[in-house]
Amino acid sequence: MKKFTSVVVVLLVALLVSTGYAQVRPGSFTIAPTLGLYTFEGNEDMDQARPLVGMRLGYNFNKYIGLEGYVHYAQTDNNAWSPKRSVDFTGYGGEVIFHLLPNQALVPFLAVGVGGAHYSYGVFEDDSDYGTDNYKNNKFTFDYGYGLKWFLSDWFALRLDIRHVMPIDRFQTTCLCLWA
């Protein structure tokens, strides 16, 4: 057990020393696979806290400002119909990222953006609208949020984000939480 503890301590010290020069770099690109949790608010009649997967691509114009594009996907059920119908949810858009302490290994940031949400509802064989687009819905979205990037090296960082995503057509709100 002493050897294991010693190895862990040495690795942690090496990790902390290696992050001493890690920071947001001007002109750098980011590629971020996304795993997270999407929570629909009650006015959307969706099951709560659904896992999502996605991808984020970005570019840092300077240390303080970056631009990111994203797409993410989650499956849920709509509770307004009986029986429930499955819903494929896809979100996409772009955000401006404001790095607050870009010269540190631990970088807090703010984000604001616009995008879209696509809801595709499952249908039943006895539906008269089967095969039509009546079970698809697109909404314009606005989002804002914050996050934290922890640079483990010059080229690798862990990331935690929280967003509030608002579909605009009926002013329903959705909360996108816990991106990594």
KELUM-143175 format. One record per residue: residue number from 1; residue in three letters; x, y negated, z negated of N, C-alpha, C in turn. Coordinates in steps of 0.1 Angstrom, whole numbers, plus 5000, padded with zeros to 4 digits. Example, Ala and Ser with C-alpha at 12.3 -4.5 7.8 and 13.67 -1.06 7.14 Angstrom:
BEGIN
  nr rest n_xx n_yy n_zz ca_xx ca_yy ca_zz c_xx c_yy c_zz
   1  ALA 5132 5057 4922  5123  5045  4922 5132 5033 4922
   2  SER 5128 5022 4929  5137  5011  4929 5129 5000 4921
REM end
This chain:
BEGIN
  nr rest n_xx n_yy n_zz ca_xx ca_yy ca_zz c_xx c_yy c_zz
   1  MET 5008 5012 5000  5000  5000  5000 5009 4987 5000
   2  LYS 5020 4988 4993  5029  4976  4993 5034 4973 5007
   3  LYS 5038 4984 5015  5043  4981  5028 5032 4975 5037
   4  PHE 5020 4980 5036  5009  4974  5044 5007 4959 5040
   5  THR 5007 4956 5028  5005  4942  5023 5016 4934 5028
   6  SER 5028 4939 5028  5040  4931  5032 5039 4929 5047
   7  VAL 5035 4939 5055  5034  4937  5069 5023 4926 5072
   8  VAL 5012 4927 5065  5001  4917  5068 5006 4903 5064
   9  VAL 5013 4901 5053  5018  4888  5049 5028 4883 5060
  10  VAL 5037 4891 5065  5047  4887  5075 5040 4883 5088
  11  LEU 5030 4891 5092  5022  4888  5104 5015 4874 5102
  12  LEU 5009 4872 5091  5001  4860  5089 5011 4848 5089
  13  VAL 5022 4849 5083  5032  4838  5083 5037 4835 5097
  14  ALA 5040 4846 5105  5044  4844  5119 5033 4838 5127
  15  LEU 5020 4841 5124  5009  4835  5131 5008 4820 5128
  16  LEU 5009 4817 5115  5008  4803  5111 5020 4795 5117
  17  VAL 5032 4800 5117  5043  4793  5123 5041 4791 5138
  18  SER 5036 4801 5145  5034  4800  5159 5023 4790 5163
  19  THR 5014 4787 5154  5003  4777  5157 5008 4763 5154
  20  GLY 5020 4761 5150  5024  4748  5146 5024 4738 5158
  21  TYR 5027 4743 5170  5027  4735  5182 5015 4737 5191
  22  ALA 5006 4745 5187  4995  4747  5196 4985 4736 5194
  23  GLN 4979 4732 5206  4970  4720  5206 4963 4719 5219
  24  VAL 4954 4710 5220  4947  4708  5233 4957 4701 5243
  25  ARG 4958 4707 5254  4968  4702  5264 4961 4695 5276
  26  PRO 4965 4682 5279  4959  4676  5291 4961 4684 5304
  27  GLY 4951 4684 5312  4953  4691  5325 4951 4707 5323
  28  SER 4948 4712 5312  4946  4726  5310 4932 4731 5313
  29  PHE 4932 4743 5318  4919  4750  5321 4916 4760 5310
  30  THR 4903 4762 5308  4899  4772  5298 4889 4782 5304
  31  ILE 4891 4794 5300  4882  4805  5304 4878 4812 5291
  32  ALA 4865 4812 5288  4860  4817  5275 4849 4827 5277
  33  PRO 4851 4840 5276  4840  4849  5275 4832 4846 5262
  34  THR 4819 4847 5263  4810  4843  5252 4802 4855 5247
  35  LEU 4802 4856 5234  4793  4865  5227 4787 4856 5216
  36  GLY 4774 4858 5215  4767  4849  5205 4753 4854 5201
  37  LEU 4746 4845 5196  4732  4847  5191 4723 4836 5196
  38  TYR 4712 4839 5201  4703  4829  5206 4690 4830 5197
  39  THR 4686 4819 5191  4675  4819  5183 4664 4810 5189
  40  PHE 4653 4815 5192  4642  4808  5198 4633 4802 5187
  41  GLU 4629 4790 5188  4620  4784  5178 4606 4789 5179
  42  GLY 4598 4788 5169  4585  4794  5169 4576 4790 5180
  43  ASN 4577 4778 5185  4568  4774  5196 4570 4780 5209
  44  GLU 4580 4788 5210  4583  4795  5223 4578 4809 5223
  45  ASP 4572 4814 5212  4566  4827  5212 4575 4839 5216
  46  MET 4588 4837 5212  4598  4847  5216 4603 4854 5203
  47  ASP 4607 4867 5204  4614  4873  5193 4626 4865 5189
  48  GLN 4630 4865 5177  4640  4857  5172 4654 4864 5172
  49  ALA 4665 4855 5172  4678  4860  5170 4682 4871 5179
  50  ARG 4683 4868 5192  4687  4878  5202 4702 4876 5206
  51  PRO 4709 4887 5208  4723  4886  5212 4724 4881 5227
  52  LEU 4735 4873 5229  4737  4869  5243 4751 4871 5247
  53  VAL 4753 4872 5260  4767  4873  5266 4768 4862 5277
  54  GLY 4780 4858 5279  4781  4847  5289 4796 4844 5292
  55  MET 4798 4833 5299  4811  4828  5303 4811 4813 5303
  56  ARG 4822 4807 5299  4825  4793  5299 4838 4790 5307
  57  LEU 4837 4780 5316  4849  4776  5323 4851 4761 5321
  58  GLY 4863 4757 5318  4865  4742  5315 4878 4737 5320
  59  TYR 4879 4724 5319  4891  4716  5323 4892 4704 5313
  60  ASN 4904 4703 5307  4907  4691  5298 4913 4680 5306
  61  PHE 4906 4669 5308  4912  4658  5315 4923 4651 5308
  62  ASN 4922 4650 5295  4932  4646  5286 4931 4653 5272
  63  LYS 4937 4649 5262  4936  4656  5249 4923 4655 5243
  64  TYR 4916 4644 5246  4903  4641  5239 4890 4645 5247
  65  ILE 4891 4645 5260  4879  4648  5268 4881 4659 5277
  66  GLY 4871 4669 5277  4871  4680  5286 4857 4682 5292
  67  LEU 4856 4690 5303  4843  4693  5309 4842 4708 5310
  68  GLU 4831 4714 5306  4829  4728  5307 4816 4731 5314
  69  GLY 4816 4742 5322  4804  4748  5327 4802 4761 5320
  70  TYR 4789 4765 5319  4786  4778  5312 4774 4785 5319
  71  VAL 4774 4798 5316  4762  4806  5319 4761 4816 5308
  72  HIS 4749 4819 5304  4747  4830  5294 4734 4836 5296
  73  TYR 4733 4849 5291  4721  4857  5293 4717 4864 5280
  74  ALA 4704 4865 5278  4699  4872  5266 4686 4879 5271
  75  GLN 4682 4890 5264  4669  4896  5266 4661 4895 5253
  76  THR 4648 4893 5255  4640  4892  5243 4626 4896 5247
  77  ASP 4616 4895 5239  4602  4898  5241 4594 4886 5239
  78  ASN 4583 4884 5247  4574  4873  5245 4562 4878 5236
  79  ASN 4560 4872 5225  4549  4876  5215 4535 4871 5218
  80  ALA 4534 4862 5229  4521  4856  5232 4512 4866 5239
  81  TRP 4517 4876 5245  4509  4886  5252 4508 4899 5244
  82  SER 4497 4906 5247  4495  4919  5241 4492 4929 5252
  83  PRO 4501 4939 5254  4513  4942  5246 4524 4931 5250
  84  LYS 4534 4931 5242  4545  4922  5244 4551 4924 5258
  85  ARG 4557 4914 5264  4564  4915  5277 4578 4911 5275
  86  SER 4587 4918 5282  4601  4916  5281 4604 4903 5288
  87  VAL 4614 4896 5284  4618  4883  5290 4634 4883 5292
  88  ASP 4638 4881 5304  4652  4879  5307 4655 4864 5307
  89  PHE 4663 4860 5298  4666  4845  5296 4680 4843 5301
  90  THR 4682 4833 5310  4695  4829  5315 4696 4813 5313
  91  GLY 4706 4809 5307  4709  4795  5305 4722 4791 5313
  92  TYR 4722 4779 5318  4734  4775  5326 4735 4760 5325
  93  GLY 4747 4754 5327  4748  4740  5327 4762 4735 5326
  94  GLY 4764 4723 5322  4777  4717  5320 4777 4708 5308
  95  GLU 4788 4706 5301  4789  4699  5289 4802 4690 5290
  96  VAL 4802 4679 5283  4814  4671  5281 4818 4675 5266
  97  ILE 4831 4678 5265  4836  4682  5252 4845 4670 5247
  98  PHE 4843 4666 5234  4851  4656  5228 4859 4662 5217
  99  HIS 4872 4663 5219  4881  4669  5209 4884 4658 5198
 100  LEU 4882 4661 5186  4883  4651  5175 4898 4650 5170
 101  LEU 4904 4661 5168  4918  4661  5163 4926 4670 5173
 102  PRO 4929 4666 5185  4935  4674  5195 4949 4679 5193
 103  ASN 4957 4672 5184  4971  4676  5182 4972 4686 5171
 104  GLN 4962 4692 5166  4962  4702  5155 4960 4716 5160
 105  ALA 4963 4726 5152  4960  4740  5156 4945 4743 5154
 106  LEU 4939 4735 5145  4925  4737  5142 4918 4724 5147
 107  VAL 4911 4725 5159  4905  4714  5166 4890 4713 5165
 108  PRO 4884 4704 5157  4870  4703  5158 4866 4695 5171
 109  PHE 4854 4698 5176  4849  4691  5188 4834 4689 5187
 110  LEU 4830 4679 5195  4815  4676  5198 4813 4679 5212
 111  ALA 4800 4683 5215  4796  4686  5229 4783 4680 5232
 112  VAL 4781 4676 5244  4768  4671  5249 4767 4675 5264
 113  GLY 4755 4680 5268  4754  4684  5282 4740 4685 5287
 114  VAL 4739 4689 5299  4726  4691  5306 4727 4705 5314
 115  GLY 4716 4710 5317  4716  4723  5324 4702 4728 5327
 116  GLY 4700 4741 5327  4687  4747  5330 4686 4760 5323
 117  ALA 4673 4764 5322  4670  4777  5316 4660 4784 5325
 118  HIS 4663 4797 5327  4654  4805  5336 4649 4816 5328
 119  TYR 4635 4817 5327  4628  4828  5320 4622 4837 5331
 120  SER 4625 4849 5330  4618  4859  5339 4611 4869 5331
 121  TYR 4598 4869 5332  4589  4877  5323 4587 4891 5330
 122  GLY 4587 4901 5322  4583  4915  5327 4569 4915 5331
 123  VAL 4565 4924 5340  4551  4925  5345 4547 4940 5343
 124  PHE 4534 4942 5343  4528  4955  5342 4522 4959 5356
 125  GLU 4521 4972 5359  4517  4976  5372 4502 4972 5374
 126  ASP 4494 4970 5364  4480  4966  5366 4478 4951 5367
 127  ASP 4489 4943 5366  4488  4929  5367 4484 4925 5382
 128  SER 4474 4916 5383  4470  4912  5396 4481 4903 5403
 129  ASP 4490 4897 5395  4500  4888  5400 4513 4895 5403
 130  TYR 4513 4909 5402  4525  4916  5403 4532 4913 5417
 131  GLY 4544 4911 5416  4552  4908  5429 4552 4893 5432
 132  THR 4545 4885 5424  4546  4870  5427 4556 4864 5417
 133  ASP 4558 4851 5419  4567  4843  5410 4560 4838 5398
 134  ASN 4547 4842 5395  4540  4837  5383 4546 4840 5370
 135  TYR 4555 4850 5370  4562  4854  5357 4576 4849 5357
 136  LYS 4579 4838 5364  4592  4832  5364 4590 4817 5360
 137  ASN 4599 4812 5352  4598  4798  5347 4612 4792 5346
 138  ASN 4613 4780 5352  4626  4773  5351 4623 4760 5343
 139  LYS 4633 4756 5335  4632  4744  5327 4645 4736 5328
 140  PHE 4644 4723 5328  4656  4715  5326 4659 4715 5311
 141  THR 4673 4715 5308  4677  4715  5294 4686 4703 5291
 142  PHE 4686 4699 5278  4696  4690  5273 4701 4696 5260
 143  ASP 4714 4695 5258  4720  4702  5246 4730 4693 5240
 144  TYR 4732 4695 5227  4743  4689  5219 4747 4698 5208
 145  GLY 4759 4696 5203  4764  4705  5193 4778 4702 5189
 146  TYR 4784 4711 5182  4798  4709  5177 4804 4723 5176
 147  GLY 4817 4723 5173  4824  4735  5172 4838 4733 5167
 148  LEU 4846 4744 5167  4859  4744  5162 4867 4754 5170
 149  LYS 4879 4749 5175  4888  4758  5182 4900 4760 5173
 150  TRP 4904 4773 5171  4916  4776  5163 4927 4782 5172
 151  PHE 4937 4774 5175  4947  4778  5185 4957 4788 5178
 152  LEU 4957 4800 5182  4966  4811  5177 4980 4810 5184
 153  SER 4980 4805 5196  4992  4803  5204 4990 4791 5213
 154  ASP 4999 4788 5221  4997  4777  5231 4987 4781 5242
 155  TRP 4984 4793 5244  4975  4798  5254 4963 4805 5250
 156  PHE 4961 4807 5237  4950  4815  5232 4944 4808 5219
 157  ALA 4931 4807 5219  4924  4801  5208 4911 4809 5205
 158  LEU 4907 4810 5193  4894  4815  5189 4885 4803 5188
 159  ARG 4872 4805 5190  4863  4794  5191 4849 4797 5184
 160  LEU 4844 4788 5177  4830  4789  5171 4822 4777 5175
 161  ASP 4811 4779 5181  4802  4768  5185 4788 4769 5180
 162  ILE 4781 4758 5178  4767  4758  5175 4761 4747 5184
 163  ARG 4750 4751 5191  4743  4741  5200 4728 4741 5196
 164  HIS 4723 4729 5199  4708  4728  5199 4704 4725 5214
 165  VAL 4697 4734 5220  4693  4734  5234 4678 4730 5234
 166  MET 4675 4720 5242  4661  4716  5243 4656 4717 5257
 167  PRO 4647 4727 5260  4641  4727  5273 4631 4715 5274
 168  ILE 4631 4708 5285  4624  4695  5286 4610 4696 5290
 169  ASP 4606 4705 5298  4592  4704  5304 4581 4703 5295
 170  ARG 4581 4709 5283  4571  4708  5273 4576 4703 5260
 171  PHE 4589 4698 5260  4596  4694  5248 4596 4705 5237
 172  GLN 4597 4718 5242  4599  4728  5232 4614 4728 5229
 173  THR 4618 4733 5217  4632  4733  5214 4637 4747 5211
 174  THR 4649 4749 5214  4655  4762  5212 4669 4759 5205
 175  CYS 4673 4769 5197  4686  4767  5190 4695 4778 5195
 176  LEU 4706 4774 5201  4717  4784  5205 4728 4783 5195
 177  CYS 4730 4794 5188  4739  4794  5177 4750 4804 5178
 178  LEU 4761 4801 5172  4772  4810  5169 4778 4816 5182
 179  TRP 4785 4808 5190  4792  4812  5201 4806 4815 5197
 180  ALA 4812 4825 5203  4826  4828  5200 4835 4828 5212
REM end
